[in-house]
Amino acid sequence: MLIAADKFKGSLTAVQVAERVMAGLRRVVPGVEVEALPVADGGDGTVDAAVAAGFERREVRVAGPLGDELTAAFALRGDTAVVEMAEASGLQRLPAGVFAPLTSSTYGSGELLRAALDAGARTIVFGVGGSATTDGGAGMLSALGARFVDAEGEPVAPGGAALSDVATADLSGVDPRVSSVDFVLASDVDNPLTGPKGAPAVYGPQKGASPDDVEILDAALGHFAAVLEKSIGSRATEYAAAPGAGAAGGIGYGALVLGARFRPGIEVMLDVLGFAPALERATLVITGEGSLDEQTLHGKAPAGVAAAARAAGKEVVAVCGRLALRPEALGRAGIRRAYPLTEVEPDIARCISDAGPILETVAQNIARDFLT
């Protein structure tokens, strides 16, 4: 049996989900063989999943989204690095209750990438999601050597709003090592940079952006892409419309400008984590995440796990905190049955606060249904 679940956001990490499910299964069938492979789709928790799969955790001091120095981690195995932008520039890196949609920067994410290069990485999987930022990756590019100046030749301020002041973009100083690595942009969203489906409109409100802020950011990112076109040519505009450009406040755009290739986050992570050989050994796969809903079906970890398992002829069940998909939708995704915590404990607040023990009970139900 293989447990390949993502985190229950706000309650349990992916590693804790696997531990609790394993404990519940073994309460019913003590000798059951279980392999745990915590998964992630490129968002927060990606480095932890890589470390659980055998990567080495490396910690470095970088700038947080507001410029304060903090400790962030990336994962390294051989010459492959897994870098998670949320480690440096994620919402969880802001003080409680604080949002900074106009001024937060991805500079620290660029410092993380530089640290991975310094560690000898030849392949970098750049997981993006959960960002506090909407700066189009300008901060990240600056950390790697790019220069963005205003009409007076002064460096523009950090954050997305200040991009409206950019007069000249100079990428000639970007660390040359970036172009020599296999740079993979791993994301579970395929939004463009701007417009009705762009980063500010779709994700800005999650970062505290008001309707006026969204307009400011959308115009600033559009201007930023136009200035970059003068520097690197028409591909700057092509990248802005490309899938993944709008990921994590537009840091996907910055990564594409650097030469990254976009791949769905869960596909990349399953490759990196060694999912295929683990799947071969499994008879049943247990996947899951905090909420199984329509979003799950569009590139989230459980859908990716289920698709791969179905292709290999393996049966899949899912655990979740909350279930908002009908059985037919689950079936189309390759999931035979879902086991939400709310079946055991109807009180949502308790499901969040006591997720671990409740998940163990849910796992016992799976064991009774499939192992006895």
TORKOL-4160 file (C-alpha; in steps of 0.2 Angstrom, whole numbers, padded with zeros to 4 digits, m for minus):
372
<pt num="1" X="0000" Y="0000" Z="0000"/>
<pt num="2" X="0006" Y="0018" Z="m0004"/>
<pt num="3" X="0001" Y="0034" Z="0005"/>
<pt num="4" X="0004" Y="0048" Z="m0007"/>
<pt num="5" X="m0006" Y="0063" Z="0000"/>
<pt num="6" X="m0003" Y="0081" Z="0000"/>
<pt num="7" X="m0005" Y="0092" Z="0016"/>
<pt num="8" X="m0021" Y="0097" Z="0025"/>
<pt num="9" X="m0018" Y="0115" Z="0024"/>
<pt num="10" X="m0019" Y="0123" Z="0041"/>
<pt num="11" X="m0020" Y="0107" Z="0050"/>
<pt num="12" X="m0007" Y="0094" Z="0045"/>
<pt num="13" X="0008" Y="0093" Z="0034"/>
<pt num="14" X="0009" Y="0080" Z="0020"/>
<pt num="15" X="0022" Y="0070" Z="0031"/>
<pt num="16" X="0009" Y="0071" Z="0046"/>
<pt num="17" X="m0005" Y="0065" Z="0035"/>
<pt num="18" X="0005" Y="0050" Z="0030"/>
<pt num="19" X="0010" Y="0046" Z="0048"/>
<pt num="20" X="m0008" Y="0047" Z="0054"/>
<pt num="21" X="m0015" Y="0037" Z="0040"/>
<pt num="22" X="m0002" Y="0024" Z="0043"/>
<pt num="23" X="m0006" Y="0023" Z="0061"/>
<pt num="24" X="m0024" Y="0021" Z="0058"/>
<pt num="25" X="m0021" Y="0007" Z="0045"/>
<pt num="26" X="m0010" Y="m0003" Z="0057"/>
<pt num="27" X="m0023" Y="m0002" Z="0071"/>
<pt num="28" X="m0034" Y="m0013" Z="0061"/>
<pt num="29" X="m0021" Y="m0023" Z="0051"/>
<pt num="30" X="m0005" Y="m0022" Z="0062"/>
<pt num="31" X="0007" Y="m0031" Z="0049"/>
<pt num="32" X="0001" Y="m0022" Z="0034"/>
<pt num="33" X="0015" Y="m0016" Z="0022"/>
<pt num="34" X="0014" Y="0003" Z="0020"/>
<pt num="35" X="0025" Y="0015" Z="0010"/>
<pt num="36" X="0023" Y="0033" Z="0013"/>
<pt num="37" X="0028" Y="0046" Z="m0001"/>
<pt num="38" X="0021" Y="0063" Z="0004"/>
<pt num="39" X="0018" Y="0074" Z="m0011"/>
<pt num="40" X="0016" Y="0092" Z="m0016"/>
<pt num="41" X="0011" Y="0101" Z="m0032"/>
<pt num="42" X="0024" Y="0115" Z="m0031"/>
<pt num="43" X="0016" Y="0126" Z="m0018"/>
<pt num="44" X="0020" Y="0127" Z="0000"/>
<pt num="45" X="0026" Y="0110" Z="0007"/>
<pt num="46" X="0036" Y="0106" Z="m0008"/>
<pt num="47" X="0053" Y="0106" Z="0000"/>
<pt num="48" X="0046" Y="0096" Z="0015"/>
<pt num="49" X="0040" Y="0083" Z="0003"/>
<pt num="50" X="0057" Y="0082" Z="m0006"/>
<pt num="51" X="0066" Y="0080" Z="0011"/>
<pt num="52" X="0054" Y="0066" Z="0016"/>
<pt num="53" X="0058" Y="0058" Z="m0001"/>
<pt num="54" X="0077" Y="0058" Z="0004"/>
<pt num="55" X="0083" Y="0075" Z="m0002"/>
<pt num="56" X="0095" Y="0085" Z="0010"/>
<pt num="57" X="0087" Y="0101" Z="0018"/>
<pt num="58" X="0098" Y="0116" Z="0015"/>
<pt num="59" X="0095" Y="0132" Z="0024"/>
<pt num="60" X="0100" Y="0150" Z="0019"/>
<pt num="61" X="0097" Y="0167" Z="0025"/>
<pt num="62" X="0087" Y="0177" Z="0012"/>
<pt num="63" X="0075" Y="0192" Z="0011"/>
<pt num="64" X="0057" Y="0189" Z="0016"/>
<pt num="65" X="0043" Y="0197" Z="0006"/>
<pt num="66" X="0044" Y="0214" Z="0016"/>
<pt num="67" X="0063" Y="0214" Z="0015"/>
<pt num="68" X="0066" Y="0207" Z="0033"/>
<pt num="69" X="0080" Y="0193" Z="0033"/>
<pt num="70" X="0073" Y="0176" Z="0037"/>
<pt num="71" X="0079" Y="0158" Z="0036"/>
<pt num="72" X="0072" Y="0148" Z="0021"/>
<pt num="73" X="0076" Y="0131" Z="0014"/>
<pt num="74" X="0078" Y="0122" Z="m0002"/>
<pt num="75" X="0081" Y="0103" Z="m0005"/>
<pt num="76" X="0096" Y="0095" Z="m0014"/>
<pt num="77" X="0099" Y="0077" Z="m0020"/>
<pt num="78" X="0114" Y="0075" Z="m0031"/>
<pt num="79" X="0114" Y="0089" Z="m0043"/>
<pt num="80" X="0095" Y="0092" Z="m0042"/>
<pt num="81" X="0088" Y="0105" Z="m0032"/>
<pt num="82" X="0070" Y="0108" Z="m0027"/>
<pt num="83" X="0067" Y="0127" Z="m0023"/>
<pt num="84" X="0050" Y="0133" Z="m0016"/>
<pt num="85" X="0046" Y="0151" Z="m0018"/>
<pt num="86" X="0034" Y="0151" Z="m0004"/>
<pt num="87" X="0049" Y="0147" Z="0008"/>
<pt num="88" X="0055" Y="0165" Z="0005"/>
<pt num="89" X="0041" Y="0174" Z="m0002"/>
<pt num="90" X="0025" Y="0165" Z="0004"/>
<pt num="91" X="0010" Y="0172" Z="0013"/>
<pt num="92" X="0015" Y="0163" Z="0028"/>
<pt num="93" X="0031" Y="0174" Z="0029"/>
<pt num="94" X="0021" Y="0189" Z="0032"/>
<pt num="95" X="0017" Y="0194" Z="0050"/>
<pt num="96" X="0000" Y="0188" Z="0056"/>
<pt num="97" X="m0014" Y="0199" Z="0049"/>
<pt num="98" X="m0003" Y="0209" Z="0037"/>
<pt num="99" X="m0004" Y="0209" Z="0018"/>
<pt num="100" X="0006" Y="0219" Z="0007"/>
<pt num="101" X="0000" Y="0216" Z="m0011"/>
<pt num="102" X="0008" Y="0232" Z="m0019"/>
<pt num="103" X="0025" Y="0231" Z="m0011"/>
<pt num="104" X="0029" Y="0213" Z="m0007"/>
<pt num="105" X="0044" Y="0206" Z="m0017"/>
<pt num="106" X="0051" Y="0190" Z="m0023"/>
<pt num="107" X="0069" Y="0195" Z="m0020"/>
<pt num="108" X="0072" Y="0181" Z="m0008"/>
<pt num="109" X="0066" Y="0168" Z="m0020"/>
<pt num="110" X="0080" Y="0174" Z="m0032"/>
<pt num="111" X="0092" Y="0172" Z="m0017"/>
<pt num="112" X="0086" Y="0154" Z="m0015"/>
<pt num="113" X="0089" Y="0150" Z="m0033"/>
<pt num="114" X="0106" Y="0158" Z="m0032"/>
<pt num="115" X="0110" Y="0147" Z="m0016"/>
<pt num="116" X="0104" Y="0131" Z="m0026"/>
<pt num="117" X="0116" Y="0136" Z="m0040"/>
<pt num="118" X="0130" Y="0139" Z="m0027"/>
<pt num="119" X="0127" Y="0121" Z="m0021"/>
<pt num="120" X="0130" Y="0114" Z="m0038"/>
<pt num="121" X="0113" Y="0111" Z="m0044"/>
<pt num="122" X="0111" Y="0107" Z="m0063"/>
<pt num="123" X="0093" Y="0104" Z="m0062"/>
<pt num="124" X="0082" Y="0116" Z="m0053"/>
<pt num="125" X="0063" Y="0112" Z="m0050"/>
<pt num="126" X="0056" Y="0129" Z="m0045"/>
<pt num="127" X="0039" Y="0126" Z="m0036"/>
<pt num="128" X="0028" Y="0141" Z="m0036"/>
<pt num="129" X="0012" Y="0145" Z="m0026"/>
<pt num="130" X="0006" Y="0152" Z="m0010"/>
<pt num="131" X="0015" Y="0168" Z="m0013"/>
<pt num="132" X="0013" Y="0185" Z="m0004"/>
<pt num="133" X="0019" Y="0194" Z="m0020"/>
<pt num="134" X="0012" Y="0201" Z="m0036"/>
<pt num="135" X="0029" Y="0208" Z="m0044"/>
<pt num="136" X="0030" Y="0198" Z="m0059"/>
<pt num="137" X="0046" Y="0190" Z="m0053"/>
<pt num="138" X="0055" Y="0207" Z="m0054"/>
<pt num="139" X="0062" Y="0205" Z="m0036"/>
<pt num="140" X="0069" Y="0187" Z="m0041"/>
<pt num="141" X="0076" Y="0194" Z="m0057"/>
<pt num="142" X="0085" Y="0208" Z="m0047"/>
<pt num="143" X="0092" Y="0195" Z="m0035"/>
<pt num="144" X="0100" Y="0186" Z="m0049"/>
<pt num="145" X="0108" Y="0202" Z="m0057"/>
<pt num="146" X="0095" Y="0210" Z="m0067"/>
<pt num="147" X="0093" Y="0229" Z="m0065"/>
<pt num="148" X="0076" Y="0239" Z="m0067"/>
<pt num="149" X="0078" Y="0258" Z="m0066"/>
<pt num="150" X="0066" Y="0273" Z="m0068"/>
<pt num="151" X="0067" Y="0288" Z="m0079"/>
<pt num="152" X="0080" Y="0296" Z="m0068"/>
<pt num="153" X="0091" Y="0280" Z="m0068"/>
<pt num="154" X="0087" Y="0275" Z="m0050"/>
<pt num="155" X="0082" Y="0257" Z="m0045"/>
<pt num="156" X="0063" Y="0255" Z="m0044"/>
<pt num="157" X="0056" Y="0251" Z="m0027"/>
<pt num="158" X="0051" Y="0233" Z="m0022"/>
<pt num="159" X="0034" Y="0226" Z="m0026"/>
<pt num="160" X="0022" Y="0225" Z="m0040"/>
<pt num="161" X="0015" Y="0243" Z="m0040"/>
<pt num="162" X="0032" Y="0251" Z="m0042"/>
<pt num="163" X="0034" Y="0242" Z="m0059"/>
<pt num="164" X="0024" Y="0256" Z="m0067"/>
<pt num="165" X="0040" Y="0266" Z="m0064"/>
<pt num="166" X="0052" Y="0255" Z="m0074"/>
<pt num="167" X="0059" Y="0264" Z="m0088"/>
<pt num="168" X="0074" Y="0252" Z="m0093"/>
<pt num="169" X="0076" Y="0234" Z="m0090"/>
<pt num="170" X="0094" Y="0227" Z="m0091"/>
<pt num="171" X="0096" Y="0208" Z="m0090"/>
<pt num="172" X="0114" Y="0207" Z="m0095"/>
<pt num="173" X="0120" Y="0205" Z="m0077"/>
<pt num="174" X="0109" Y="0190" Z="m0074"/>
<pt num="175" X="0119" Y="0175" Z="m0067"/>
<pt num="176" X="0125" Y="0166" Z="m0082"/>
<pt num="177" X="0123" Y="0149" Z="m0073"/>
<pt num="178" X="0104" Y="0151" Z="m0074"/>
<pt num="179" X="0105" Y="0148" Z="m0093"/>
<pt num="180" X="0116" Y="0132" Z="m0091"/>
<pt num="181" X="0104" Y="0122" Z="m0079"/>
<pt num="182" X="0088" Y="0113" Z="m0083"/>
<pt num="183" X="0076" Y="0125" Z="m0075"/>
<pt num="184" X="0058" Y="0119" Z="m0073"/>
<pt num="185" X="0044" Y="0130" Z="m0067"/>
<pt num="186" X="0032" Y="0119" Z="m0057"/>
<pt num="187" X="0015" Y="0125" Z="m0054"/>
<pt num="188" X="m0003" Y="0120" Z="m0052"/>
<pt num="189" X="m0010" Y="0135" Z="m0062"/>
<pt num="190" X="m0009" Y="0140" Z="m0080"/>
<pt num="191" X="m0014" Y="0158" Z="m0079"/>
<pt num="192" X="m0007" Y="0172" Z="m0090"/>
<pt num="193" X="0002" Y="0187" Z="m0082"/>
<pt num="194" X="m0012" Y="0200" Z="m0084"/>
<pt num="195" X="m0030" Y="0202" Z="m0089"/>
<pt num="196" X="m0046" Y="0194" Z="m0082"/>
<pt num="197" X="m0037" Y="0178" Z="m0079"/>
<pt num="198" X="m0021" Y="0185" Z="m0074"/>
<pt num="199" X="m0011" Y="0185" Z="m0058"/>
<pt num="200" X="m0018" Y="0201" Z="m0051"/>
<pt num="201" X="m0037" Y="0198" Z="m0055"/>
<pt num="202" X="m0037" Y="0180" Z="m0050"/>
<pt num="203" X="m0025" Y="0179" Z="m0035"/>
<pt num="204" X="m0023" Y="0197" Z="m0030"/>
<pt num="205" X="m0038" Y="0197" Z="m0018"/>
<pt num="206" X="m0031" Y="0182" Z="m0009"/>
<pt num="207" X="m0016" Y="0193" Z="m0005"/>
<pt num="208" X="m0026" Y="0207" Z="0002"/>
<pt num="209" X="m0027" Y="0217" Z="m0015"/>
<pt num="210" X="m0043" Y="0228" Z="m0016"/>
<pt num="211" X="m0051" Y="0231" Z="m0033"/>
<pt num="212" X="m0041" Y="0247" Z="m0035"/>
<pt num="213" X="m0025" Y="0237" Z="m0030"/>
<pt num="214" X="m0029" Y="0224" Z="m0044"/>
<pt num="215" X="m0031" Y="0238" Z="m0057"/>
<pt num="216" X="m0014" Y="0246" Z="m0052"/>
<pt num="217" X="m0005" Y="0229" Z="m0052"/>
<pt num="218" X="m0012" Y="0223" Z="m0068"/>
<pt num="219" X="m0007" Y="0239" Z="m0077"/>
<pt num="220" X="0010" Y="0239" Z="m0068"/>
<pt num="221" X="0013" Y="0221" Z="m0074"/>
<pt num="222" X="0008" Y="0225" Z="m0092"/>
<pt num="223" X="0020" Y="0240" Z="m0092"/>
<pt num="224" X="0034" Y="0229" Z="m0085"/>
<pt num="225" X="0032" Y="0216" Z="m0099"/>
<pt num="226" X="0032" Y="0230" Z="m0112"/>
<pt num="227" X="0048" Y="0237" Z="m0105"/>
<pt num="228" X="0056" Y="0220" Z="m0105"/>
<pt num="229" X="0051" Y="0218" Z="m0124"/>
<pt num="230" X="0063" Y="0233" Z="m0127"/>
<pt num="231" X="0076" Y="0223" Z="m0119"/>
<pt num="232" X="0074" Y="0205" Z="m0124"/>
<pt num="233" X="0062" Y="0206" Z="m0139"/>
<pt num="234" X="0045" Y="0199" Z="m0143"/>
<pt num="235" X="0047" Y="0184" Z="m0132"/>
<pt num="236" X="0044" Y="0195" Z="m0117"/>
<pt num="237" X="0026" Y="0198" Z="m0123"/>
<pt num="238" X="0024" Y="0179" Z="m0128"/>
<pt num="239" X="0030" Y="0174" Z="m0111"/>
<pt num="240" X="0017" Y="0186" Z="m0103"/>
<pt num="241" X="0003" Y="0176" Z="m0112"/>
<pt num="242" X="0010" Y="0159" Z="m0109"/>
<pt num="243" X="0003" Y="0146" Z="m0097"/>
<pt num="244" X="0010" Y="0148" Z="m0080"/>
<pt num="245" X="0016" Y="0166" Z="m0082"/>
<pt num="246" X="0003" Y="0172" Z="m0069"/>
<pt num="247" X="0008" Y="0159" Z="m0056"/>
<pt num="248" X="0012" Y="0165" Z="m0039"/>
<pt num="249" X="0009" Y="0183" Z="m0043"/>
<pt num="250" X="0018" Y="0182" Z="m0059"/>
<pt num="251" X="0034" Y="0175" Z="m0053"/>
<pt num="252" X="0031" Y="0162" Z="m0067"/>
<pt num="253" X="0033" Y="0176" Z="m0079"/>
<pt num="254" X="0050" Y="0180" Z="m0072"/>
<pt num="255" X="0055" Y="0161" Z="m0073"/>
<pt num="256" X="0050" Y="0160" Z="m0091"/>
<pt num="257" X="0060" Y="0175" Z="m0095"/>
<pt num="258" X="0075" Y="0166" Z="m0087"/>
<pt num="259" X="0072" Y="0151" Z="m0099"/>
<pt num="260" X="0062" Y="0140" Z="m0087"/>
<pt num="261" X="0050" Y="0127" Z="m0095"/>
<pt num="262" X="0033" Y="0126" Z="m0088"/>
<pt num="263" X="0026" Y="0109" Z="m0082"/>
<pt num="264" X="0011" Y="0105" Z="m0071"/>
<pt num="265" X="0018" Y="0105" Z="m0053"/>
<pt num="266" X="0012" Y="0088" Z="m0048"/>
<pt num="267" X="0019" Y="0079" Z="m0063"/>
<pt num="268" X="0036" Y="0086" Z="m0060"/>
<pt num="269" X="0035" Y="0082" Z="m0041"/>
<pt num="270" X="0030" Y="0064" Z="m0044"/>
<pt num="271" X="0045" Y="0062" Z="m0056"/>
<pt num="272" X="0057" Y="0070" Z="m0043"/>
<pt num="273" X="0050" Y="0060" Z="m0028"/>
<pt num="274" X="0052" Y="0043" Z="m0037"/>
<pt num="275" X="0033" Y="0040" Z="m0037"/>
<pt num="276" X="0033" Y="0028" Z="m0052"/>
<pt num="277" X="0044" Y="0014" Z="m0043"/>
<pt num="278" X="0034" Y="0016" Z="m0027"/>
<pt num="279" X="0018" Y="0014" Z="m0037"/>
<pt num="280" X="0024" Y="m0002" Z="m0045"/>
<pt num="281" X="0026" Y="m0009" Z="m0027"/>
<pt num="282" X="0008" Y="m0004" Z="m0022"/>
<pt num="283" X="m0008" Y="m0013" Z="m0022"/>
<pt num="284" X="m0019" Y="0001" Z="m0016"/>
<pt num="285" X="m0015" Y="0020" Z="m0016"/>
<pt num="286" X="m0021" Y="0032" Z="m0004"/>
<pt num="287" X="m0020" Y="0051" Z="m0009"/>
<pt num="288" X="m0029" Y="0066" Z="m0003"/>
<pt num="289" X="m0028" Y="0085" Z="0003"/>
<pt num="290" X="m0037" Y="0096" Z="0015"/>
<pt num="291" X="m0052" Y="0100" Z="0003"/>
<pt num="292" X="m0057" Y="0089" Z="m0012"/>
<pt num="293" X="m0066" Y="0101" Z="m0023"/>
<pt num="294" X="m0067" Y="0107" Z="m0041"/>
<pt num="295" X="m0049" Y="0115" Z="m0039"/>
<pt num="296" X="m0043" Y="0097" Z="m0035"/>
<pt num="297" X="m0047" Y="0092" Z="m0053"/>
<pt num="298" X="m0037" Y="0105" Z="m0061"/>
<pt num="299" X="m0019" Y="0101" Z="m0057"/>
<pt num="300" X="m0019" Y="0098" Z="m0038"/>
<pt num="301" X="m0009" Y="0083" Z="m0031"/>
<pt num="302" X="m0023" Y="0071" Z="m0028"/>
<pt num="303" X="m0028" Y="0072" Z="m0046"/>
<pt num="304" X="m0011" Y="0069" Z="m0052"/>
<pt num="305" X="m0008" Y="0054" Z="m0041"/>
<pt num="306" X="m0024" Y="0047" Z="m0046"/>
<pt num="307" X="m0021" Y="0049" Z="m0065"/>
<pt num="308" X="m0004" Y="0041" Z="m0063"/>
<pt num="309" X="m0011" Y="0027" Z="m0053"/>
<pt num="310" X="m0025" Y="0024" Z="m0065"/>
<pt num="311" X="m0013" Y="0023" Z="m0079"/>
<pt num="312" X="m0004" Y="0009" Z="m0070"/>
<pt num="313" X="m0020" Y="0000" Z="m0066"/>
<pt num="314" X="m0019" Y="0003" Z="m0047"/>
<pt num="315" X="m0035" Y="0007" Z="m0036"/>
<pt num="316" X="m0035" Y="0024" Z="m0028"/>
<pt num="317" X="m0045" Y="0031" Z="m0013"/>
<pt num="318" X="m0043" Y="0048" Z="m0005"/>
<pt num="319" X="m0044" Y="0056" Z="0012"/>
<pt num="320" X="m0048" Y="0074" Z="0015"/>
<pt num="321" X="m0055" Y="0086" Z="0027"/>
<pt num="322" X="m0069" Y="0091" Z="0017"/>
<pt num="323" X="m0077" Y="0083" Z="0002"/>
<pt num="324" X="m0086" Y="0094" Z="m0011"/>
<pt num="325" X="m0086" Y="0082" Z="m0026"/>
<pt num="326" X="m0099" Y="0070" Z="m0031"/>
<pt num="327" X="m0095" Y="0052" Z="m0034"/>
<pt num="328" X="m0096" Y="0053" Z="m0053"/>
<pt num="329" X="m0083" Y="0067" Z="m0053"/>
<pt num="330" X="m0071" Y="0057" Z="m0041"/>
<pt num="331" X="m0073" Y="0042" Z="m0053"/>
<pt num="332" X="m0068" Y="0052" Z="m0068"/>
<pt num="333" X="m0053" Y="0058" Z="m0059"/>
<pt num="334" X="m0048" Y="0040" Z="m0055"/>
<pt num="335" X="m0053" Y="0040" Z="m0037"/>
<pt num="336" X="m0064" Y="0025" Z="m0031"/>
<pt num="337" X="m0070" Y="0033" Z="m0015"/>
<pt num="338" X="m0066" Y="0048" Z="m0004"/>
<pt num="339" X="m0066" Y="0047" Z="0015"/>
<pt num="340" X="m0068" Y="0065" Z="0023"/>
<pt num="341" X="m0065" Y="0069" Z="0041"/>
<pt num="342" X="m0083" Y="0076" Z="0041"/>
<pt num="343" X="m0090" Y="0059" Z="0040"/>
<pt num="344" X="m0082" Y="0055" Z="0057"/>
<pt num="345" X="m0084" Y="0073" Z="0065"/>
<pt num="346" X="m0097" Y="0084" Z="0057"/>
<pt num="347" X="m0090" Y="0099" Z="0067"/>
<pt num="348" X="m0078" Y="0108" Z="0054"/>
<pt num="349" X="m0069" Y="0117" Z="0068"/>
<pt num="350" X="m0065" Y="0101" Z="0077"/>
<pt num="351" X="m0060" Y="0093" Z="0060"/>
<pt num="352" X="m0047" Y="0107" Z="0058"/>
<pt num="353" X="m0041" Y="0107" Z="0077"/>
<pt num="354" X="m0041" Y="0088" Z="0079"/>
<pt num="355" X="m0037" Y="0083" Z="0061"/>
<pt num="356" X="m0024" Y="0070" Z="0066"/>
<pt num="357" X="m0034" Y="0059" Z="0078"/>
<pt num="358" X="m0049" Y="0060" Z="0067"/>
<pt num="359" X="m0039" Y="0055" Z="0051"/>
<pt num="360" X="m0032" Y="0040" Z="0061"/>
<pt num="361" X="m0051" Y="0035" Z="0063"/>
<pt num="362" X="m0054" Y="0038" Z="0045"/>
<pt num="363" X="m0039" Y="0027" Z="0040"/>
<pt num="364" X="m0046" Y="0013" Z="0051"/>
<pt num="365" X="m0062" Y="0014" Z="0040"/>
<pt num="366" X="m0051" Y="0012" Z="0025"/>
<pt num="367" X="m0042" Y="m0003" Z="0032"/>
<pt num="368" X="m0059" Y="m0012" Z="0036"/>
<pt num="369" X="m0066" Y="m0008" Z="0019"/>
<pt num="370" X="m0050" Y="m0013" Z="0009"/>
<pt num="371" X="m0039" Y="m0024" Z="0019"/>
<pt num="372" X="m0050" Y="m0036" Z="0029"/>
